[in-house]
Amino acid sequence: MNGPFYLFITGGVVSSLGKGIATASLGFLLKRRGLRVIPLKFDPYLNVDPGTMNPFQHGEVFVTEDGAETDLDLGHYERFLGTNLTQTSNVTAGQIYASLIQKERRGEFLGQTVQVVPHLTEEIIHRIHLLEQQADVVLVEVGGTVGDIESLPFLEAIRQLSLKAPGRTFFLHVTLVPYVSTAGELKTKPTQHSVQKLREIGIQPHAILCRSDRPLSQEARRKIALFSNLPEEAVFLEPDVESIYEVPLMLHEQGVDRYILETWNLPVDSPDLSDWERFVQRVLHPQHTVRIAVCGKYVHLKDAYKSVYEALIHAGAELNTRVEVQWVDTEALESMAEEEVEALFEGVHGVLVPGGFGRRGVEGKIRAIRYAREQRVPYLGLCLGMQLAVIEFARHVAGLEGAHSTEFDRHTPHPVIDLLPGQDLFEKGYGGTLRLGASPIRLKTGTQAYALYGHNVVLERHRHRYEFTPRYREMLERAGLVVSGEEPIQRLPEIVELPGEVHPFFLATQFHAEFKSRPLTPHPVFLGFLRAALERSGVSVAAEEPTG
Ligand code: GLN
């Protein structure tokens, strides 16, 4: 090889095509062929990172090991590739402009007019080059849709880069081929136009990946190929599937990975995908079912809790179990009568409160936690779900009336969750002021957490500002709350749980366990939670594992 290969993925026609899943799936397939693959997502918006965006705008903020707040597609990349990524794998237009303007102020362009071409495009190309040392293939997904004004510099940059790497690039264009029921036909025109748009920019795709809810007819394939200047075998289909984890297998079946390798003149062998196939089989055809209530305020937007949902799928597959998620709107929960709450949680085998910010729906979440604790329903709390479990316990078990987090009530008599002294909140502005990224946690022997992990020290990822207030720790421990994991330097509580005699499974983590779950290596905390849920549903878990 005389330099890295570049697989560029662009999107056309509409957004939300599942380009991220396609990118992650191809990364997975190339990795299984023995290539070192590093993905990079370009996001054309001007925010420096998605950390300051509302989940309705953006879905989940995925946090990497090194503490970058990134696009949720990085979650897909990590899960499909099974590797930890860093900040360098998610670059926004905001970051590119910010670093260019800093350079200009430092005088690095003295005398010159700083322009989109060549300066901005060079900065973009530089971000791709940064990843090359460790990769055989750099997988570059350009966010947005071809034709958007803001993605133009990125497309121009990859066009320029491709000229310098003849024979080492591959442009894959992902489009939508809609079915128009009144005509009874698949329509290829939007795809044709989108490819024309791409070619106007100077990019001739090597292949088209069509999203469609049905198989492509011979006629549709022929038209797309003809108008795209491509042979028919370069037109592939990404069909709608029940599970996103089927996508790599579907692409492989059609030979997309083989086609890319042949274009690059790389050897083509048969990768072993049997472990993944087994995993997909367990996702699609499990023996058992549990119902988990996920209680949050963004339940109308499933992408807001993407990693939580995927972590449930992974642990479920390991336990041969389908996880039916019942999304519970915690704002609605606040005003419900007791019988309504009972009816809502009837038939639920586990309650999960994920992370969150802001006051809205908080009392509803506390109500859900109280229900789970009192009714002995398995409970898993993540980040805010841990802080609220501490508040609920303080109020209703330790008798600290009005206990709260100062995030929601600055004048609470019992700030059991608070900023640490010296943690000046908005001194630096909002962006990047949280505790972010992976740090070690020491587990206490003899606890549920210790039994689940089987290690003394684990590394988990954070994204929060507030902490379990150390001076309340002893009082709450005396009342029966177990602190089973702590941050080793200041001894900040990281995991709380209730002892097995009191509750079948009640455990909550200050970190986001969901970010480290992978299809083939589910997260221990999610496994523990689902095992308990499965028990509650009447299945004896001991006989179930491992499924192989
Ligand atoms: N809002 C809480 C904090 O800032 C929890 C954050 C979260 O759940 N990610 O500490």
Residues whose N, C-alpha, C, O or C-beta is under 5 A from the ligand:
A	BS01	LIG	G355 G356 F357 L382 C383 L384 R463 H464 R465 Y466
